[in-house]
Amino acid sequence: MRSHRYNNEDRVISKKILSMILPITLEGILQMTTGIISMAMIGRIDSLAVSALGISNNIFNIIWALFKGIATGASVFVAQAHGASNYEKIRRISIETLIFSLLIVIILQQIVFWNAESILTIFDPSEQLLLNATRYLKIISWGLPFITIVLIVAGIFQGMGNAYTPMKIAIIMNLLNIVFSYTFIFGKLGFPSMGLKGAAYALLIAQTVAAFIGFKLLNDKLNMVNLRGKSSSNRMRFQEVISVYKAGLPVSAERILWQASSLFLTKAILTYGEIAYAAYQLGLQAEGISYMPAGGFSVAATTFIGYAIGAKDMEMGKKYYKKLMNWTIILTIFTGGLLIFFPKEVMRILTNDLDIIEIGAVYLFVMGIVQMPQNIKGVIEGALRGMGLTKAPSIIAMIGLWCIRVPLSLLVAYNLNMDIIFIWIIFGIDLVFRFLCSLILFKRKDVLNNTKMLIGDE
């Protein structure tokens, strides 16, 4: 009888995890596939277009990282409120986070638009590269408010255990991006061939449509706005958003520092030439084949551990964590193996330039080797964040980036003049270091047995 009850419970846990993992994984694969297709289109223009997109995205992604972290903070509090069945709190979190974030992102968008060229000069690009990158960045900057809505809406839905709705929004956004990119880049259906500028317009259109759809679906779920267009809350005090930002900003800081570090890494890699940098950009897209599906397990860990906190049932949290870890290991064996054994074949999907393929294949091989510790780290960090420990993973990431990845890469590129493969190896060392630190922290905090852990107790 006990075995039968255990099997039933195990099936329920597996079903709930799959209801999160499958749509998140499909969404991640779809995003990566879209990125690969878009990059393949741009890769057919020339290496200059790939590099222009790369340095522009470094700036765009810094702001994206800020609100991705805020979305994670919202997801943590929504998950805990959902576990406690406090739906009014979920509504307040959603309204306040969206309004406050939109106010901030509009200001940031204007700063980027009017100062795009000056900002991009930090990469010390050639005159032609600067011209192309400035045009691209100015156009995509208008999508920042819309992608912010998409990110926060996704975080709220995922915190409620609903990963299918964000997946549907992502499907629409990515399909629109592919269709409009093909149309605008190559000049189809009567449109002129716009090259890189066409890719920017395609992305802007896709993000705008996705934001309107996402907001409507969330409003239908939570009734945030009544028919008169007023907030369903009588008075906005922004009490919930303060807690959300406290939890989310450490995650944002980690992601922003990641993007900031990419500024230095970009300069280091560009010392090897624009072909090397193009190989790195394409390699990042291909690496997502392995990492992005496993990233869904990290999101699920945050959601289910947060839910267990709200429900005050840590035994359930332990069972979710164990299942997520086992599935992550199994998945990584296959996806990491793809990068290790078939790196050139993966690169050929993205480009037909033999020099880019050779450099990018080495990058993928090294990243394939460290995929297992990287993906396990993702689940550990997800569990830590679900418990409210949002600062510690960010501190570990800062140490890895700024004490290992950035200084050693600059040393290799500027002082030692070593082959670019050593930069790839440094990246791998950084990831292994962060995995070990996260594992030690997880064991020392004994978070799955600490029922008193709250946001800000770090």
Secondary structure by P-SEA (a helix, b strand, c coil): caaaaaaaaaaaaaaaaaacaaaaaaaaaaaaaaaaaaaaaaaaacaaaaaaaaaaaaaaaaaaaaaaaaaaaaaaaaaaaaaacaaaaaaaaaaaaaaaaaaaaaaaaaaaaaccccccccccccaaaaaaaaaaaaaaccaaaaaaaaaaaaaaaaaaccaaaaaaaaaaaaaaaaaaaaacccccccccccaaaaaaaaaaaaaaaaaaaaaaaaaaaccccccccccccccccaaaaaaaaaacaaaaaaaaaaaaaaaaaaaaaacccaaaaaaaaaaaaaaaaccaaaaaaaaaaaaaaaaaaaaccaaaaaaaaaaaaaaaaaaaaaaaaaaaccaaaaaaaccccaaaaaaaaaaaaaaaaaaaaaaaaaaaaaaaaaaccccaaaaaaaaaaacccaaaaaaacccccccaaaaaaaaaaaaaaaaaaaaaaaaaaccccccccccccc
